[in-house]
Amino acid sequence: MATKHFRSYLEGNKIYVRSDCKALEWMRTAKDVTDRLARWAMKLSAYQIEEIKYRPGKLNANPDSLSRNTLPDDIVNQHEVSTIEIAVNLWQNTNILKDIKEEQQVDPKLKQIIFFLETKTTTDSKDKRNPHILVNGLLYKIKNSNIHYNQRIIGEKHLLVIPKTMQNKVLGWAHDHPTAGHGGQQKTLFRLTTRVYWESMKKDVFNYIYACQQFKYNNAPTASPIQLHAVNEPWHTIGMDIMGPFPTTARQKRFLLVIVDYFTRWIELFPLNSITSIDITNILTNEIFSKYGLPKHIVSDNGPQFI
């Protein structure tokens, strides 16, 4: 909080607060605050605050201008582009930007754009007729998109332009690399469109993944066919489960142990006041095995009482 940073100036002085935070004004008169507002109130109680008034953001321009101090465009663009370079280089753990730069210089279409930008007298990055920019000799496309996700712009503002000879290589890294995991069409396309650009990217991604044999195998059903469980005689296979807790009876019973014979559908019910493994073992030994014999299969939900 600002009070912690400017504590030496605030202590011992009367304080008048003007803020565009409506909750701050309400907090001063609230009688029952919890969680974060309670912590704010405790911290502010150490200062001599005379008045807190709400002021809309449009009328609060002076402090807003200080809190939103803009950086020069060249510093912002340099930071944004550096994040793209790191993301691209991590695909193969090598510096592929050098190869991309060399291929951009010899690509018939891209070298014309690079020559135009190098000889351009103005440096207007918002020119819609040529939405490209040169950074450290690399050609980037300026992304003019208003698509947002959770209040954040999807991807980077500058997309690295991939020359024709490098497109299959980059596409293979985005799909076949161990960290990519042979993702589907939408995942691979999203991974590429947020970092790099070429005109036929969507078509190339769909064709590449359609032809990927390993991708087809991964989509094949892996579960084995369901097999029948033959029950040929009574008490060959039994199933058991616990029901409850129920309202306590006069004898302090709260649970029911249900045991079903799969052949005859005969049901045995045993009320219990506790459901430990010892209780279950005693009932199976004294009430089931001693009467009907040992079953070949016992089906349960693998609860801790049955293991």
ZIVEN-V517077 format. One record per backbone hydrogen bond with DSSP energy under -1.0 kcal/mol. CO is the residue of the C=O (numbers start at 1). NH is the residue of the N-H. E is the energy in kcal/mol with one decimal. If there is no record, write none. Layout:
{{CO NH E} {CO NH E}}
//
This chain:
{{1 5 -1.1} {2 6 -2.6} {6 9 -1.1} {6 10 -1.4} {7 11 -2.2} {10 13 -1.8} {15 50 -2.6} {15 51 -1.2} {17 53 -2.5} {19 55 -2.8} {22 26 -2.0} {23 27 -2.2} {26 30 -1.3} {34 37 -1.1} {35 39 -1.7} {36 40 -2.3} {37 41 -2.4} {38 42 -2.0} {39 43 -1.9} {40 44 -2.5} {41 45 -1.4} {44 47 -1.8} {47 49 -1.6} {48 15 -2.2} {51 17 -3.1} {53 19 -2.0} {60 64 -1.4} {61 65 -2.4} {62 66 -1.1} {63 67 -2.0} {64 68 -1.2} {72 76 -1.8} {73 77 -2.7} {74 78 -1.8} {75 79 -1.9} {76 80 -2.4} {77 81 -2.4} {78 82 -1.7} {79 83 -1.5} {80 84 -1.1} {81 85 -2.2} {82 86 -2.1} {83 87 -2.0} {84 88 -2.6} {85 89 -2.3} {86 90 -1.7} {88 91 -1.1} {94 96 -1.3} {96 100 -2.3} {97 101 -2.6} {98 102 -2.0} {99 103 -2.3} {100 104 -2.3} {101 105 -1.5} {103 107 -1.2} {107 111 -2.5} {109 113 -1.1} {110 114 -2.5} {111 115 -2.2} {112 116 -2.1} {113 117 -2.3} {114 118 -2.2} {115 119 -1.7} {124 127 -1.0} {130 132 -2.6} {131 142 -2.5} {133 140 -2.8} {135 138 -2.0} {138 135 -2.5} {139 161 -2.0} {140 133 -2.4} {141 159 -2.9} {147 154 -1.3} {149 152 -1.1} {152 149 -2.9} {157 143 -3.7} {159 141 -3.3} {160 197 -2.3} {163 166 -1.2} {166 170 -2.4} {167 171 -2.6} {168 172 -2.2} {169 173 -1.9} {170 174 -2.1} {171 175 -1.0} {172 176 -3.3} {175 182 -1.3} {177 180 -1.7} {177 181 -1.5} {184 188 -2.2} {185 189 -2.4} {186 190 -2.4} {187 191 -2.3} {188 192 -1.6} {189 193 -3.0} {190 194 -1.3} {192 195 -2.0} {192 196 -3.2} {194 156 -1.3} {195 160 -1.9} {197 162 -2.4} {198 201 -1.3} {200 204 -2.4} {201 205 -2.7} {202 206 -2.0} {203 207 -2.2} {204 208 -2.4} {205 209 -2.4} {206 210 -2.0} {207 211 -1.5} {212 216 -1.4} {213 217 -2.2} {214 218 -2.1} {217 220 -1.2} {233 236 -1.3} {236 296 -1.7} {236 297 -1.6} {237 262 -2.4} {238 299 -3.0} {239 260 -2.9} {241 258 -3.0} {243 256 -2.3} {249 252 -1.7} {253 249 -1.7} {254 246 -3.1} {255 272 -2.6} {256 243 -2.9} {257 270 -1.7} {258 241 -2.0} {259 268 -2.8} {260 239 -2.4} {261 265 -1.9} {266 261 -2.5} {268 259 -2.4} {270 257 -2.6} {272 254 -2.4} {272 255 -2.7} {276 280 -1.8} {277 281 -2.3} {278 282 -2.3} {279 283 -1.8} {280 284 -2.4} {281 285 -2.4} {282 286 -2.7} {283 287 -2.5} {284 289 -3.4} {285 290 -1.0} {288 292 -3.2} {289 293 -1.4} {297 238 -2.2} {299 240 -2.3} {303 306 -1.6}}
//
